[in-house]
Amino acid sequence: MHSSKQTDVFLSISSNPIIEDCNTIRFAQYPIPFRTALLDDQKESPPFTVQDFSHIRPTPSPHFSMMGDADKNDIEHWLGRARDDPTYTSELPKLLPQ
């Protein structure tokens, strides 16, 4: 990812994601309720380590974070409601990072 801001990223990958010139990015494994048959045939993706090319230091990057369980549950709930009712958007703003 390059030059992204305030974005939640759900991944099912076997490699590590790379970001550059990004800010306020949150990462998590792809939610199980939204996996397709194609993803279900694959092994569970291993934990990944985000590589931040804008922060090449031994200290944690300030540009991204990993979503906690509460964050993932809130997003999964919203995505489920949005999937069932495409006009449902009332909860989205309070779920996004500030």
All heavy atoms as an XYZ file, in Angstrom:
790
protein
N       0.856     -1.174      0.000
C       0.000      0.000      0.000
C       0.893      1.225      0.000
O       1.935      1.241      0.654
C      -0.866      0.035      1.256
C      -1.913     -1.030      1.338
S      -2.851     -0.976      2.889
C      -3.607      0.623      2.785
N       0.447      2.230     -0.705
C       1.226      3.455     -0.781
C       0.300      4.653     -0.613
O      -0.729      4.743     -1.273
C       1.955      3.532     -2.130
C       3.049      4.541     -2.153
N       2.850      5.822     -2.579
C       4.342      4.455     -1.781
C       3.991      6.495     -2.487
N       4.912      5.677     -2.001
N       0.657      5.543      0.293
C      -0.066      6.812      0.510
C      -1.524      6.610      0.917
O      -2.389      7.376      0.510
C       0.006      7.691     -0.745
O       1.340      7.976     -1.070
N      -1.799      5.610      1.719
C      -3.165      5.386      2.215
C      -3.289      5.964      3.615
O      -2.321      6.025      4.367
C      -3.481      3.897      2.242
O      -3.437      3.368      0.949
N      -4.500      6.362      3.967
C      -4.759      6.928      5.289
C      -6.083      6.397      5.813
O      -7.005      6.139      5.054
C      -4.825      8.447      5.221
C      -3.508      9.112      4.866
C      -3.679     10.616      4.822
C      -2.472     11.410      4.590
N      -1.387     11.039      3.874
N      -6.157      6.233      7.128
C      -7.377      5.818      7.825
C      -8.085      4.672      7.112
O      -9.227      4.793      6.668
C      -8.321      7.000      7.994
C      -7.772      8.065      8.902
C      -8.768      9.172      9.178
O      -9.580      9.506      8.319
N      -8.705      9.726     10.365
N      -7.395      3.547      7.027
C      -7.912      2.400      6.293
C      -7.807      1.142      7.141
O      -6.789      0.901      7.783
C      -7.103      2.194      4.991
O      -7.151      3.406      4.234
C      -7.648      1.062      4.159
N      -8.877      0.346      7.153
C      -8.859     -0.960      7.791
C      -8.593     -1.999      6.715
O      -9.246     -2.006      5.673
C     -10.191     -1.255      8.469
C     -10.413     -0.408      9.718
O      -9.420      0.097     10.282
O     -11.572     -0.263     10.129
N      -7.623     -2.880      6.964
C      -7.211     -3.865      5.975
C      -7.369     -5.258      6.573
O      -6.797     -5.565      7.617
C      -5.738     -3.646      5.559
C      -5.305     -4.665      4.530
C      -5.522     -2.223      5.061
N      -8.173     -6.100      5.903
C      -8.353     -7.488      6.307
C      -7.646     -8.351      5.280
O      -7.928     -8.260      4.094
C      -9.842     -7.841      6.354
C     -10.582     -7.105      7.431
C     -11.163     -5.876      7.168
C     -10.694     -7.644      8.705
C     -11.848     -5.193      8.158
C     -11.383     -6.970      9.700
C     -11.963     -5.743      9.429
N      -6.730     -9.209      5.746
C      -5.905     -9.976      4.826
C      -5.991    -11.479      5.067
O      -6.114    -11.931      6.200
C      -4.436     -9.566      4.975
C      -4.095     -8.115      4.650
C      -2.655     -7.826      5.041
C      -4.321     -7.837      3.189
N      -5.894    -12.217      3.994
C      -5.677    -13.659      4.025
C      -4.546    -13.907      3.040
O      -4.766    -14.075      1.842
C      -6.952    -14.407      3.615
O      -6.716    -15.791      3.653
N      -3.324    -13.860      3.547
C      -2.138    -13.922      2.698
C      -1.076    -14.812      3.322
O      -1.119    -15.099      4.514
C      -1.541    -12.513      2.455
C      -1.186    -11.842      3.785
C      -2.493    -11.645      1.663
C      -0.463    -10.528      3.657
N      -0.137    -15.219      2.516
C       0.965    -16.036      3.025
C       2.270    -15.251      3.110
O       3.301    -15.805      3.451
C       1.158    -17.263      2.134
O       1.454    -16.839      0.822
N       2.220    -13.958      2.794
C       3.414    -13.126      2.890
C       3.120    -11.930      3.798
O       2.019    -11.811      4.336
C       3.836    -12.646      1.500
O       2.804    -11.859      0.933
N       4.083    -11.065      3.948
C       3.898     -9.890      4.799
C       3.476     -8.675      3.974
O       4.051     -8.423      2.913
C       5.193     -9.562      5.538
C       5.521    -10.600      6.578
O       4.634    -11.159      7.215
N       6.798    -10.875      6.769
N       2.504     -7.912      4.459
C       2.114     -6.693      3.752
C       3.191     -5.619      3.916
O       3.911     -5.593      4.916
C       0.808     -6.280      4.433
C       0.871     -6.898      5.784
C       1.679     -8.150      5.639
N       3.279     -4.744      2.928
C       4.234     -3.639      2.940
C       3.458     -2.340      2.785
O       2.582     -2.232      1.931
C       5.252     -3.774      1.787
C       6.066     -5.055      1.954
C       6.168     -2.544      1.734
C       6.935     -5.387      0.755
N       3.786     -1.375      3.634
C       3.195     -0.043      3.500
C       4.307      0.979      3.344
O       5.442      0.761      3.768
C       2.290      0.324      4.696
C       3.088      0.397      5.999
C       1.128     -0.651      4.818
C       2.312      0.952      7.173
N       3.962      2.100      2.712
C       4.902      3.209      2.568
C       4.093      4.488      2.446
O       3.097      4.541      1.726
C       5.780      3.014      1.338
C       6.869      4.070      1.221
C       7.837      3.776      0.091
O       7.464      3.093     -0.883
O       8.969      4.267      0.175
N       4.511      5.519      3.175
C       3.824      6.812      3.182
C       2.359      6.657      3.575
O       1.478      7.323      3.036
C       3.929      7.507      1.815
C       5.361      7.862      1.456
O       6.140      8.155      2.381
O       5.694      7.830      0.263
N       2.080      5.769      4.514
C       0.717      5.533      4.993
C       0.581      6.043      6.418
O       1.568      6.246      7.123
C       0.389      4.045      4.960
S       0.327      3.358      3.294
N      -0.668      6.214      6.862
C      -0.919      6.685      8.214
C      -2.266      6.163      8.693
O      -3.219      6.113      7.927
C      -0.898      8.216      8.244
C      -0.474      8.758      9.575
O      -0.382      8.024     10.550
N      -0.212     10.042      9.619
N      -2.333      5.775      9.949
C      -3.553      5.305     10.603
C      -4.161      4.113      9.857
O      -5.345      4.087      9.549
C      -4.586      6.444     10.748
O      -3.927      7.656     11.087
C      -5.602      6.121     11.828
N      -3.337      3.110      9.592
C      -3.785      1.887      8.939
C      -3.951      0.828     10.027
O      -3.102      0.691     10.907
C      -2.748      1.393      7.903
C      -2.371      2.512      6.924
C      -3.253      0.154      7.177
C      -3.495      3.030      6.088
N      -5.071      0.087      9.988
C      -5.293     -0.998     10.941
C      -5.395     -2.309     10.166
O      -6.085     -2.387      9.152
C      -6.577     -0.782     11.744
C      -6.539      0.476     12.577
C      -7.683      0.591     13.538
N      -8.984      0.313     12.948
C     -10.115      0.229     13.654
N     -10.100      0.395     14.955
N     -11.261     -0.016     13.051
N      -4.673     -3.332     10.654
C      -4.640     -4.630      9.993
C      -5.277     -5.703     10.863
O      -5.218     -5.644     12.085
C      -3.185     -5.045      9.725
C      -2.531     -4.288      8.617
C      -1.788     -3.148      8.878
C      -2.635     -4.717      7.307
C      -1.166     -2.448      7.856
C      -2.020     -4.023      6.276
C      -1.287     -2.883      6.553
N      -5.852     -6.712     10.183
C      -6.386     -7.896     10.861
C      -6.474     -9.038      9.855
O      -6.455     -8.807      8.644
C      -7.768     -7.612     11.432
N      -6.564    -10.251     10.375
C      -6.822    -11.406      9.515
C      -8.214    -11.237      8.907
O      -9.096    -10.623      9.493
C      -6.778    -12.706     10.321
C      -5.408    -13.042     10.862
C      -4.480    -13.601      9.795
O      -4.877    -13.903      8.681
N      -3.213    -13.744     10.150
N      -8.434    -11.809      7.733
C      -9.717    -11.718      7.052
C     -10.797    -12.371      7.917
O     -10.607    -13.469      8.417
C      -9.627    -12.417      5.689
C     -10.721    -11.993      4.744
C     -10.620    -10.802      4.049
C     -11.849    -12.770      4.572
C     -11.619    -10.401      3.186
C     -12.857    -12.375      3.703
C     -12.736    -11.192      3.022
O     -13.720    -10.782      2.182
N     -11.943    -11.705      8.117
C     -12.980    -12.247      9.003
C     -13.556    -13.567      8.492
O     -13.925    -13.689      7.324
C     -14.070    -11.171      8.993
C     -13.426     -9.952      8.443
C     -12.307    -10.409      7.562
N     -13.645    -14.546      9.357
C     -14.165    -15.863      8.993
C     -15.582    -15.790      8.421
O     -15.877    -16.457      7.434
C     -14.074    -16.824     10.188
C     -12.597    -17.136     10.461
C     -14.856    -18.113      9.933
C     -12.332    -17.913     11.714
N     -16.502    -14.960      8.980
C     -17.859    -14.941      8.416
C     -17.927    -14.482      6.955
O     -18.929    -14.701      6.286
C     -18.604    -13.948      9.302
C     -17.827    -13.879     10.561
C     -16.401    -14.140     10.177
N     -16.868    -13.861      6.439
C     -16.892    -13.331      5.084
C     -15.977    -14.087      4.137
O     -15.758    -13.671      3.011
C     -16.539    -11.836      5.104
C     -17.504    -11.072      5.932
C     -17.216    -10.759      7.244
C     -18.739    -10.720      5.423
C     -18.134    -10.102      8.017
C     -19.667    -10.053      6.203
C     -19.367     -9.747      7.508
N     -15.462    -15.206      4.597
C     -14.609    -16.021      3.725
C     -15.464    -16.661      2.644
O     -16.577    -17.091      2.883
C     -13.897    -17.082      4.538
C     -12.900    -16.490      5.525
C     -12.284    -17.569      6.375
N     -11.418    -18.414      5.596
C     -10.106    -18.276      5.528
N      -9.518    -17.334      6.198
N      -9.378    -19.084      4.794
N     -14.941    -16.756      1.468
C     -15.633    -17.417      0.366
C     -15.192    -18.866      0.304
O     -14.262    -19.278      0.999
C     -15.283    -16.738     -0.974
O     -13.878    -16.920     -1.208
C     -15.620    -15.261     -0.963
N     -15.826    -19.633     -0.537
C     -15.438    -21.033     -0.705
C     -13.981    -21.136     -1.144
O     -13.247    -22.034     -0.729
C     -16.348    -21.706     -1.722
N     -13.533    -20.198     -1.959
C     -12.140    -20.198     -2.414
C     -11.191    -20.056     -1.224
O     -10.214    -20.783     -1.099
C     -11.902    -19.070     -3.418
C     -10.471    -18.891     -3.916
C     -10.035    -20.131     -4.697
C     -10.365    -17.662     -4.790
N     -11.489    -19.120     -0.320
C     -10.627    -18.928      0.841
C     -10.735    -20.100      1.806
O      -9.763    -20.469      2.452
C     -10.981    -17.629      1.568
C     -10.605    -16.337      0.856
C     -11.117    -15.141      1.639
C      -9.109    -16.233      0.670
N     -11.926    -20.704      1.931
C     -12.104    -21.827      2.845
C     -11.275    -23.029      2.432
O     -10.898    -23.844      3.267
C     -13.583    -22.215      2.945
C     -14.362    -21.212      3.778
O     -13.736    -20.491      4.574
O     -15.592    -21.159      3.614
N     -10.987    -23.168      1.131
C     -10.174    -24.288      0.653
C      -8.700    -24.111      1.009
O      -7.938    -25.066      0.997
C     -10.311    -24.447     -0.865
C     -11.678    -24.984     -1.255
O     -12.373    -25.540     -0.374
O     -12.050    -24.834     -2.433
N      -8.294    -22.893      1.322
C      -6.906    -22.633      1.650
C      -6.679    -22.854      3.139
O      -7.598    -22.787      3.950
C      -6.536    -21.194      1.291
C      -6.660    -20.884     -0.174
C      -6.396    -19.409     -0.443
O      -6.109    -18.644      0.450
N      -6.500    -19.019     -1.692
N      -5.425    -23.102      3.489
C      -5.076    -23.200      4.894
C      -5.267    -21.829      5.539
O      -5.234    -20.806      4.869
C      -3.621    -23.628      5.055
C      -3.323    -25.031      4.571
C      -1.907    -25.418      4.893
C      -0.953    -24.636      4.010
N       0.427    -25.026      4.106
N      -5.451    -21.843      6.848
C      -5.540    -20.579      7.577
C      -4.254    -19.797      7.323
O      -3.158    -20.347      7.373
C      -5.702    -20.853      9.076
C      -5.879    -19.615      9.912
C      -7.200    -18.902      9.654
O      -8.167    -19.547      9.248
O      -7.248    -17.680      9.858
N      -4.378    -18.524      7.001
C      -3.173    -17.755      6.708
C      -2.376    -17.543      7.992
O      -2.947    -17.330      9.056
C      -3.516    -16.424      6.046
O      -4.230    -15.600      6.909
N      -1.066    -17.639      7.894
C      -0.229    -17.475      9.086
C      -0.246    -16.026      9.546
O      -0.591    -15.125      8.777
C       1.164    -17.874      8.589
C       1.128    -17.634      7.123
C      -0.292    -17.872      6.689
N       0.122    -15.796     10.804
C       0.229    -14.404     11.257
C       1.223    -13.660     10.366
O       2.186    -14.237      9.881
C       0.770    -14.524     12.677
C       0.483    -15.928     13.089
C       0.476    -16.748     11.837
N       0.950    -12.398     10.152
C       1.847    -11.618      9.297
C       2.456    -10.472     10.093
O       1.944    -10.081     11.129
C       1.119    -11.092      8.052
C      -0.158    -10.356      8.343
C      -0.149     -9.025      8.745
C      -1.383    -10.990      8.212
C      -1.321     -8.351      9.005
C      -2.567    -10.334      8.470
C      -2.532     -9.000      8.874
N       3.573     -9.971      9.574
C       4.259     -8.823     10.149
C       4.254     -7.728      9.097
O       4.753     -7.921      7.989
C       5.718     -9.174     10.515
O       5.698    -10.268     11.425
C       6.416     -7.987     11.134
N       3.677     -6.594      9.434
C       3.611     -5.476      8.489
C       4.993     -4.848      8.379
O       5.663     -4.589      9.379
C       2.575     -4.427      8.953
C       2.533     -3.251      7.989
C       1.197     -5.067      9.105
N       5.417     -4.620      7.154
C       6.691     -3.955      6.902
C       6.398     -2.522      6.476
O       5.709     -2.298      5.483
C       7.464     -4.699      5.818
C       7.795     -6.108      6.216
C       8.483     -6.864      5.109
O       8.934     -6.303      4.118
N       8.572     -8.169      5.269
N       6.906     -1.572      7.246
C       6.684     -0.154      6.968
C       7.959      0.441      6.391
O       8.926      0.667      7.114
C       6.274      0.571      8.251
C       5.947      2.027      8.031
O       6.148      2.545      6.908
O       5.484      2.674      8.991
N       7.964      0.697      5.093
C       9.159      1.233      4.437
C       9.405      2.698      4.787
O      10.455      3.245      4.457
C       9.060      1.066      2.923
C       9.345     -0.342      2.453
C       9.438     -1.409      3.327
C       9.526     -0.597      1.120
C       9.705     -2.698      2.886
C       9.787     -1.881      0.658
C       9.877     -2.932      1.546
N       8.453      3.341      5.455
C       8.655      4.726      5.902
C       9.168      4.779      7.339
O       9.416      5.856      7.861
C       7.347      5.520      5.812
O       6.920      5.619      4.485
N       9.283      3.632      7.969
C       9.742      3.574      9.359
C      10.677      2.372      9.492
O      10.305      1.335     10.016
C       8.545      3.439     10.309
C       8.931      3.525     11.754
N       9.079      4.720     12.402
C       9.202      2.558     12.654
C       9.418      4.490     13.654
N       9.504      3.185     13.835
N      11.885      2.523      8.977
C      12.861      1.425      9.015
C      13.735      1.628     10.243
O      14.862      2.095     10.171
C      13.689      1.380      7.713
C      12.753      1.304      6.523
C      14.648      0.196      7.722
C      13.423      1.368      5.177
N      13.139      1.294     11.390
C      13.808      1.427     12.682
C      13.411      0.216     13.530
O      12.408     -0.436     13.253
C      13.349      2.705     13.380
C      13.711      3.969     12.640
C      13.115      5.199     13.364
N      13.396      6.422     12.662
C      12.665      6.928     11.674
N      11.593      6.301     11.266
N      12.999      8.045     11.101
N      14.156     -0.043     14.591
C      13.788     -1.183     15.447
C      12.577     -0.895     16.346
O      12.052     -1.805     16.983
C      15.048     -1.442     16.270
C      15.784     -0.142     16.267
C      15.440      0.528     14.967
N      12.129      0.339     16.407
C      10.983      0.695     17.248
C       9.677      0.445     16.486
O       9.671      0.416     15.258
C      11.054      2.186     17.643
O      11.077      2.975     16.450
C      12.300      2.471     18.472
N       8.560      0.264     17.199
C       7.278      0.054     16.516
C       6.901      1.245     15.632
O       7.122      2.405     15.989
C       6.278     -0.098     17.661
C       7.101     -0.493     18.844
C       8.440      0.167     18.648
N       6.307      0.948     14.509
C       5.888      1.998     13.578
C       4.668      2.733     14.129
O       3.713      2.106     14.591
C       5.537      1.393     12.223
O       4.922      2.370     11.400
N       4.653      4.051     14.019
C       3.473      4.821     14.429
C       2.410      4.883     13.327
O       1.345      5.442     13.521
C       4.054      6.213     14.690
C       5.200      6.312     13.735
C       5.776      4.912     13.655
N       2.681      4.282     12.175
C       1.799      4.430     11.011
C       0.706      3.363     10.904
O      -0.217      3.515     10.109
C       2.635      4.423      9.727
C       3.700      5.468      9.742
N       5.008      5.189      9.436
C       3.655      6.776     10.060
C       5.729      6.299      9.550
N       4.932      7.272      9.933
N       0.818      2.280     11.663
C      -0.184      1.229     11.578
C      -0.340      0.559     12.935
O       0.495      0.710     13.824
C       0.190      0.181     10.515
C       1.297     -0.742     10.944
C       1.012     -1.927     11.602
C       2.621     -0.419     10.694
C       2.035     -2.769     12.005
C       3.638     -1.254     11.080
C       3.338     -2.446     11.744
N      -1.433     -0.192     13.062
C      -1.659     -1.005     14.258
C      -2.400     -2.266     13.839
O      -2.938     -2.355     12.741
C      -2.471     -0.228     15.303
O      -3.750      0.088     14.788
N      -2.395     -3.230     14.735
C      -3.168     -4.447     14.525
C      -4.493     -4.259     15.258
O      -4.520     -3.750     16.372
C      -2.423     -5.666     15.071
C      -1.046     -5.879     14.420
S      -1.075     -6.030     12.629
C      -1.783     -7.648     12.446
N      -5.583     -4.655     14.616
C      -6.893     -4.527     15.248
C      -7.024     -5.510     16.396
O      -6.614     -6.656     16.285
C      -8.003     -4.813     14.241
C      -8.331     -3.661     13.367
S      -9.815     -4.042     12.433
C      -9.231     -3.633     10.812
N      -7.624     -5.029     17.474
C      -7.941     -5.909     18.589
C      -9.235     -6.658     18.310
O      -9.948     -6.374     17.347
N      -9.555     -7.615     19.158
C     -10.774     -8.411     18.975
C     -12.033     -7.546     18.982
O     -12.950     -7.773     18.194
C     -10.876     -9.495     20.044
C      -9.862    -10.610     19.819
O      -9.393    -10.768     18.673
O      -9.544    -11.317     20.790
N     -12.085     -6.546     19.859
C     -13.278     -5.687     19.919
C     -13.446     -4.914     18.612
O     -14.564     -4.804     18.088
C     -13.177     -4.722     21.097
N     -12.347     -4.395     18.071
C     -12.408     -3.676     16.788
C     -12.908     -4.592     15.684
O     -13.781     -4.237     14.905
C     -11.024     -3.153     16.378
C     -10.477     -2.109     17.328
O     -11.271     -1.315     17.872
O      -9.249     -2.097     17.518
N     -12.336     -5.810     15.606
C     -12.723     -6.754     14.562
C     -14.193     -7.150     14.695
O     -14.903     -7.234     13.702
C     -11.836     -8.001     14.612
C     -10.423     -7.759     14.132
C      -9.653     -9.035     14.009
C      -9.243     -9.526     15.368
N      -8.312    -10.653     15.325
N     -14.657     -7.364     15.928
C     -16.058     -7.735     16.134
C     -16.991     -6.616     15.690
O     -18.023     -6.871     15.073
C     -16.311     -8.093     17.596
C     -15.651     -9.394     17.992
O     -15.335    -10.226     17.145
N     -15.426     -9.564     19.274
N     -16.643     -5.359     16.001
C     -17.468     -4.217     15.581
C     -17.526     -4.120     14.057
O     -18.590     -3.926     13.473
C     -16.921     -2.902     16.149
C     -17.158     -2.759     17.638
O     -17.985     -3.521     18.194
O     -16.509     -1.891     18.247
N     -16.385     -4.265     13.410
C     -16.334     -4.182     11.952
C     -17.100     -5.343     11.323
O     -17.873     -5.159     10.378
C     -14.872     -4.176     11.454
C     -14.135     -2.933     11.943
C     -14.804     -4.282      9.938
C     -14.541     -1.637     11.313
N     -16.901     -6.560     11.839
C     -17.613     -7.721     11.299
C     -19.120     -7.538     11.434
O     -19.873     -7.878     10.519
C     -17.162     -8.996     12.001
C     -15.784     -9.458     11.575
C     -15.336    -10.713     12.305
O     -16.204    -11.446     12.819
O     -14.127    -10.959     12.350
N     -19.565     -6.990     12.555
C     -20.996     -6.732     12.751
C     -21.491     -5.746     11.696
O     -22.516     -5.964     11.048
C     -21.254     -6.178     14.154
C     -22.638     -5.674     14.356
N     -23.707     -6.519     14.536
C     -23.139     -4.420     14.376
C     -24.807     -5.796     14.663
N     -24.490     -4.526     14.571
N     -20.744     -4.657     11.499
C     -21.155     -3.653     10.510
C     -21.163     -4.250      9.109
O     -22.104     -4.043      8.344
C     -20.242     -2.435     10.560
C     -20.682     -1.405      9.586
C     -21.639     -0.463      9.770
C     -20.233     -1.258      8.235
N     -21.802      0.279      8.626
C     -20.960     -0.183      7.670
C     -19.299     -1.913      7.450
C     -20.767      0.237      6.357
C     -19.103     -1.496      6.149
C     -19.837     -0.436      5.617
N     -20.125     -5.022      8.769
C     -20.065     -5.620      7.437
C     -21.225     -6.580      7.211
O     -21.797     -6.626      6.121
C     -18.737     -6.361      7.246
C     -17.502     -5.480      7.075
C     -16.243     -6.330      7.108
C     -17.573     -4.678      5.801
N     -21.582     -7.332      8.241
C     -22.722     -8.245      8.118
C     -24.019     -7.494      7.881
O     -24.824     -7.862      7.019
N     -24.218     -6.399      8.603
C     -25.427     -5.591      8.406
C     -25.416     -4.952      7.024
O     -26.429     -4.901      6.349
C     -25.529     -4.502      9.483
C     -25.736     -4.984     10.893
C     -27.180     -5.359     11.212
N     -28.159     -4.355     10.937
C     -28.600     -3.441     11.792
N     -28.121     -3.413     13.021
N     -29.514     -2.570     11.437
N     -24.252     -4.460      6.599
C     -24.152     -3.808      5.279
C     -24.376     -4.825      4.162
O     -24.971     -4.499      3.139
C     -22.798     -3.131      5.127
N     -23.914     -6.058      4.361
C     -24.118     -7.105      3.350
C     -25.600     -7.431      3.227
O     -26.122     -7.602      2.128
C     -23.331     -8.347      3.731
C     -23.511     -9.505      2.753
C     -22.844    -10.755      3.241
N     -23.401    -11.103      4.533
C     -22.855    -11.954      5.392
N     -21.721    -12.530      5.097
N     -23.412    -12.226      6.544
N     -26.292     -7.493      4.364
C     -27.717     -7.824      4.364
C     -28.594     -6.653      3.940
O     -29.676     -6.843      3.406
C     -28.147     -8.313      5.746
C     -27.417     -9.590      6.148
O     -26.943    -10.313      5.237
O     -27.312     -9.846      7.354
N     -28.137     -5.435      4.210
C     -28.902     -4.225      3.885
C     -27.927     -3.167      3.383
O     -27.320     -2.451      4.177
C     -29.642     -3.714      5.125
C     -30.413     -2.424      4.867
O     -30.449     -1.952      3.705
O     -30.976     -1.886      5.832
N     -27.730     -3.039      2.066
C     -26.734     -2.109      1.511
C     -26.953     -0.650      1.914
O     -26.038      0.152      1.810
C     -26.879     -2.271      0.002
C     -27.545     -3.583     -0.190
C     -28.397     -3.819      1.035
N     -28.143     -0.294      2.403
C     -28.373      1.097      2.810
C     -27.923      1.340      4.246
O     -27.956      2.462      4.722
C     -29.872      1.455      2.695
O     -30.621      0.633      3.595
C     -30.364      1.265      1.262
N     -27.482      0.292      4.924
C     -27.083      0.416      6.330
C     -25.684      1.023      6.433
O     -24.693      0.397      6.116
C     -27.103     -0.955      6.999
C     -26.716     -0.913      8.450
C     -27.585     -0.432      9.409
C     -25.464     -1.345      8.858
C     -27.229     -0.398     10.739
C     -25.098     -1.318     10.180
C     -25.983     -0.844     11.123
O     -25.627     -0.797     12.440
N     -25.607      2.263      6.846
C     -24.305      2.921      6.995
C     -24.214      3.719      8.289
O     -23.218      4.376      8.540
C     -24.023      3.868      5.816
O     -25.081      4.825      5.752
C     -23.915      3.110      4.504
N     -25.220      3.667      9.141
C     -25.257      4.548     10.308
C     -24.121      4.307     11.293
O     -23.724      5.218     12.000
C     -26.599      4.409     11.032
O     -26.760      3.091     11.511
N     -23.575      3.088     11.362
C     -22.528      2.812     12.344
C     -21.119      2.995     11.798
O     -20.163      3.005     12.543
C     -22.671      1.394     12.894
C     -23.885      1.225     13.762
C     -23.885     -0.100     14.493
O     -22.805     -0.684     14.686
O     -24.965     -0.543     14.885
N     -20.959      3.145     10.514
C     -19.617      3.209      9.932
C     -18.744      4.320     10.513
O     -17.618      4.053     10.901
C     -19.692      3.321      8.414
C     -18.352      3.373      7.683
C     -17.536      2.111      7.971
C     -18.545      3.548      6.202
N     -19.197      5.572     10.603
C     -18.299      6.618     11.077
C     -17.711      6.356     12.449
O     -16.541      6.639     12.698
C     -19.183      7.862     11.092
C     -20.234      7.578     10.077
C     -20.483      6.088     10.182
N     -18.446      5.777     13.379
C     -17.902      5.564     14.719
C     -16.946      4.367     14.770
O     -16.248      4.192     15.746
C     -19.012      5.440     15.753
C     -19.882      4.247     15.636
C     -20.979      4.312     16.685
C     -21.926      3.141     16.526
N     -23.031      3.223     17.430
N     -16.890      3.547     13.731
C     -15.969      2.418     13.704
C     -14.617      2.775     13.125
O     -13.632      2.080     13.340
C     -16.567      1.259     12.898
C     -17.845      0.641     13.456
C     -18.360     -0.425     12.491
C     -17.605      0.044     14.816
N     -14.562      3.852     12.360
C     -13.309      4.232     11.696
C     -12.365      4.902     12.691
O     -12.797      5.618     13.576
C     -13.592      5.176     10.541
C     -14.417      4.577      9.394
C     -14.724      5.637      8.364
C     -13.679      3.412      8.765
N     -11.052      4.688     12.545
C     -10.099      5.349     13.424
C     -10.174      6.858     13.246
O     -10.409      7.356     12.165
C      -8.736      4.806     12.975
C      -8.975      3.959     11.789
C     -10.435      3.851     11.548
N      -9.965      7.561     14.327
C     -10.023      9.033     14.294
C      -8.657      9.614     14.010
O      -7.671      9.178     14.405
C     -10.547      9.586     15.613
C     -11.935      9.088     15.924
C     -12.970      9.476     14.860
O     -12.965     10.597     14.384
N     -13.813      8.544     14.482
